[in-house]
Amino acid sequence: MSTETLYAARNIAIQGWELTENFIRAAGPGGQNVNKVSTAVQLRFDIRNSPSLPPMTKARMIRLGGRRVSKDGVIIIEANRHRTQERNRADARERLIELVDRASEPPPPPRKKTRPSRGAVERRLKAKSIRADVKSKRGRVSDD
């Protein structure tokens, strides 16, 4: 567990006690360092039981999390891009903040219905008739 508070957009602050970090061995290239040192980080955050998030943000975050969210509403972010534990830890926290920021964005305003102008309709119909005329002249020539 960590004690640092994470600050996201729209005045959302995730307390350090809500996060759980597990350090695991990373896969991939790296030689002996990969086999000996636990540099990868698994950051766990319980979305459903978090007092820091508003209900709408929780719902969007679960939807945006996809496969990373368990059935219990716990998101697991794995970070193993870097060779050091500190950088992977910072990377996992940044990715969590990005997800919270995306989930807390307000929905876009509803679309207003508009109608095409009269001139636009006339131009479209004129272009259609010109195109139809061009295509009709491509047919077989009759012997009249």
N, C-alpha and C positions, 0 to 999 in steps of 0.2 A: 504494500500500500504506500501511497505517496501522500505528502501533505500539501503539495502545491495546488493552488486553485487555477483552473483553466478558464480564461475569459474568451467568450465568443461574441458574435455580433448581437445587437438588440438587447443588451444588458443581461445576457445569460452567463452565469458563472457556475461552473461545475466544480464542486468541492473535491479536494484531494482524496477524502475518505470514500468517495463513490467509485474511484478507479482502482482496479486490481491489475498489477503487472506481474507476469511470469516471464522469466528469462530462459530461453531454450536454445539448443544448438541449431545453427542455421545450416541449411542444405546448400549444395552447390560448390563452386570452386573456392579455393582458399587454403588448400593444403592442411598442414597440421593445426593451424589456427581454428579451422572449422570443427575439427574433431575434438579439440581440447577446451575451447572457450564458448560459453553460452552467450552469444552476442545478439541473437534474435529476441524480439520482444513480442509477447502476446498481451495486448491491452484489453481488458474486459470492462464494460460499462453497462450497468443494468438500467436500460431505458425506461421500462415500465415502472420501476419503483423509485425513480429519481425525483427528488423534490425540486431540483433545479430547473426542470423543463416544463413548459406549459403543455397542456394536453394535446393541442393541435401539432405542436412540434414533435411530441413523442410519436404520434401516429405517422407523420411524414417521415420521421427518422427510421422507423421500423420498415416503412415501404422502401425508402432509399437504400437501406442497409442490405437488402436482398438476402443472399445466402450467408452473409456474415452474421446475421441475427438468428439466434436460437429460438426455439418455440417459447422459451421462458421470457423472451424480450431482452436477452443479454447480447450485446454486440461484441464481437471479438475481432480486433484489428491486429494483424500480424505484420511486423516490420522487420525485414532482414536485408534491406538494400545496402546498408553500410557495414563497415567492418568493426565498428565500435558499438558497445552497448549504449553509450550516451546518445550517439547520433540516431540510433534506431529508436530509442525511447522518445527523443524529440520528434522524430518522423511520425511515430504512431500517434502522439498527442496532436501534432499538426493535422493529421488526417482526420482525427476525431473532431477537431474544431471546424474543419472544412465541412464535414458532414452535418454538424449542428448548424452551421451558418446556412447551408443550402436548405435544410429542413425548416429553419425559422423564417425564411423569406416569405413575405406576404404573397398570397395568390395574385396572379395578374388580373387587371380589371376586366370585367366582362366585355365581350366584343359588341360593338354597336353595329346594327344592321344598316347598310347603306345601299342606295340604288344607283345604277349607272346613269350618267346624264343622258339627255336626249341625243346630243351630238355624238356621244360615244356609241350609243346603240346604232345610230345611222351609219357611222363609220365602219362599225363591225359588219353590218349587213351589206354595205357596199363592197367591202373587201371579200366577203363570202361570195357575192354574186360574180365578182371579177374572177375569183379563183375557180368557181364552178364553170364559168365561160371558158377559161383556159383549159380545164380538164375535158370539157365537152368537145373541144376542137382537136383533141388528141385521138379521137376515135377513128374508125375506118372511113375512108373517103368514099362517097357514093358516086356512081357514074350518072349524073343528071345532065 
